[in-house]
Amino acid sequence: MDKRKISTIKTNKRLFGILITIAFLLLIPLIAMQFTDEVKWTPIDFITAGILLLLTGLTLELIFRNVKTTKCKIIAIVFLFLLLFLIWAELAVGIFGTPFAGD
């Protein structure tokens, strides 16, 4: 089998895996909303979370494709997930606050 064709199949499987993972993660709050009033997501929340997760997944794919050494991959992945966590926490509870808020 052609090496390029194998690479394309592997890439398609990873992309499919990324999309399935995003769908699964977005199902968690959707299911939780059916059982409790503690979770109240709007369609904008789902869209924002989906975009954030999709960007993270595609960036992860770029890291796997383009970063050569294992050490650099680990550093890039840790940085990526740290960035994801900080953005998610800021959107969820505003841990950094707004710079224009009055005192």
For each residue, the residues with C-beta under 8 A, 3 or more apart:
1: 5 6
2: 5 6
3: 6 7
4: 7 8
5: 1 2 8 9
6: 1 2 3 9 10
7: 3 4 10 11
8: 4 5 11 12
9: 5 6 12 13
10: 6 7 13 14
11: 7 8 14 15 61 65
12: 8 9 15 16
13: 9 10 16 17
14: 10 11 17 18 61 64
15: 11 12 18 19 61
16: 12 13 19 20
17: 13 14 20 21
18: 14 15 21 22 54 57 58 60 61
19: 15 16 22 23 57
20: 16 17 23 24
21: 17 18 24 25 53 57
22: 18 19 25 26 50 53 54 57
23: 19 20 26 27
24: 20 21 27 28
25: 21 22 28 49 53
26: 22 23 29 30 46 49 50 53
27: 23 24 30 31
28: 24 25 31 32
29: 26 32 33 39 41 45 46 49
30: 26 27 33 34 41 46
31: 27 28 34 35
32: 28 29 35 36 38 39
33: 29 30 36 39 40 41
34: 30 31
35: 31 32
36: 32 33 39
37: 40
38: 32
39: 29 32 33 36
40: 33 37
41: 29 30 33 45 46 49
42: 45 46
43: 46 47
44: 47 48
45: 29 41 42 48 49
46: 26 29 30 41 42 43 49 50
47: 43 44 50 51
48: 44 45 51 52 91
49: 25 26 29 41 45 46 52 53
50: 22 26 46 47 53 54
51: 47 48 54 55
52: 48 49 55 56 84 87 88 91
53: 21 22 25 26 49 50 56 57
54: 18 22 50 51 57 58
55: 51 52 58 59
56: 52 53 59 60 80 81 84
57: 18 19 21 22 53 54 60 61
58: 18 54 55 61 62
59: 55 56 62 63 80
60: 18 56 57 63 64 77 80
61: 11 14 15 18 57 58 64 65
62: 58 59 65 66
63: 59 60 66 67 73 76 77 80
64: 14 60 61 67 73
65: 11 61 62
66: 62 63
67: 63 64 72 73 76
68: 72
69: 72 73
70: 73 74
71: 74 75
72: 67 68 69 75 76
73: 63 64 67 69 70 76 77
74: 70 71 77 78
75: 71 72 78 79
76: 63 67 72 73 79 80
77: 60 63 73 74 80 81
78: 74 75 81 82
79: 75 76 82 83
80: 56 59 60 63 76 77 83 84
81: 56 77 78 84 85
82: 78 79 85 86
83: 79 80 86 87
84: 52 56 80 81 87 88
85: 81 82 88 89
86: 82 83 89 90 95
87: 52 83 84 90 91
88: 52 84 85 91 92
89: 85 86 92 93 95
90: 86 87 93 94 95 96
91: 48 52 87 88
92: 88 89
93: 89 90
94: 90 97 98
95: 86 89 90
96: 90
97: 94 101
98: 94 101
99:
100:
101: 97 98
102:
103:
